[in-house]
């Protein structure tokens, strides 16, 4: 019964991250923050699920490596966009610039 409550709680927080991702889609920084929020809750769900398996923590370490790479790539894109366009609005894209 406790496991089901944890899964429902994790799914509720994950879907709130999806809602934030969809509602704040005009700013790249807010989109990246909502993606990291969802990654964090997926990590929590994986830790709870794989805690009973011997090699589960090894898999969560691999997941963390990929999530850090995703975050670094997103921040690199954000820095490039701010340097080229001056802000992080998606409406200010000009294809011929930079």
C-alpha positions in Angstrom: 0.0 0.0 0.0 2.8 2.4 0.8 4.5 1.7 -2.5 1.3 2.7 -4.4 1.1 6.0 -2.5 4.7 6.8 -3.4 4.1 6.0 -7.0 1.0 8.2 -7.1 2.9 11.0 -5.4 5.8 10.7 -7.9 3.4 10.7 -10.8 1.5 13.7 -9.5 4.8 15.7 -9.2 5.9 14.5 -12.6 2.7 15.6 -14.3 2.9 19.0 -12.5 6.4 19.3 -14.2 4.8 18.5 -17.6 2.1 21.1 -16.9 4.8 23.7 -16.1 6.7 22.6 -19.3 3.6 23.2 -21.4 2.5 26.4 -19.8 5.9 28.2 -19.7 7.1 27.3 -23.2 8.0 30.9 -24.2 11.2 31.1 -22.1 14.0 28.6 -22.6 15.2 28.9 -19.0 11.8 27.9 -17.6 11.6 25.0 -20.0 15.0 23.8 -18.9 14.1 24.1 -15.3 10.9 22.2 -15.7 12.8 19.4 -17.6 15.3 19.2 -14.7 12.3 19.0 -12.3 10.9 16.1 -14.2 14.3 14.4 -14.4 14.6 14.7 -10.6 11.3 13.1 -10.0 12.0 10.3 -12.4 15.3 9.7 -10.6 13.4 9.5 -7.3 11.0 7.0 -8.8 13.8 4.9 -10.1 15.6 4.9 -6.8 12.4 3.7 -5.0 11.8 1.1 -7.7 15.4 -0.2 -8.0 16.2 -0.2 -4.3 15.2 -3.9 -4.1 17.3 -4.9 -7.0 21.1 -5.6 -6.6 22.2 -3.6 -9.7 19.6 -1.0 -9.5 21.8 1.7 -8.0 24.2 1.2 -10.9 21.4 1.9 -13.4 20.5 5.1 -11.5 24.1 6.3 -11.7 24.0 5.9 -15.4 20.7 7.8 -15.5 22.3 10.6 -13.5 25.2 10.8 -15.9 22.8 11.2 -18.9 20.7 13.8 -17.0 23.8 15.8 -16.2 24.8 15.7 -19.9 21.3 16.8 -20.8 21.5 19.7 -18.4 24.9 20.8 -19.7 23.7 20.7 -23.3 20.6 22.8 -22.3 22.7 25.4 -20.5 25.1 25.6 -23.5 22.1 26.3 -25.8 20.8 28.9 -23.4 24.1 30.7 -23.2 24.4 30.7 -27.0 20.9 32.0 -27.4 21.4 34.8 -24.9 24.6 35.8 -26.6 23.1 35.9 -30.0 19.6 37.2 -29.4 19.9 39.0 -26.1 17.1 37.1 -24.3 15.6 33.6 -23.9 12.3 34.2 -25.7 11.4 31.6 -28.4 9.6 34.3 -30.4 12.8 36.3 -31.0 14.4 33.6 -33.3 15.8 35.0 -36.5 17.2 32.3 -38.7 19.8 34.4 -40.5 21.3 35.7 -37.2 24.4 34.0 -35.7 
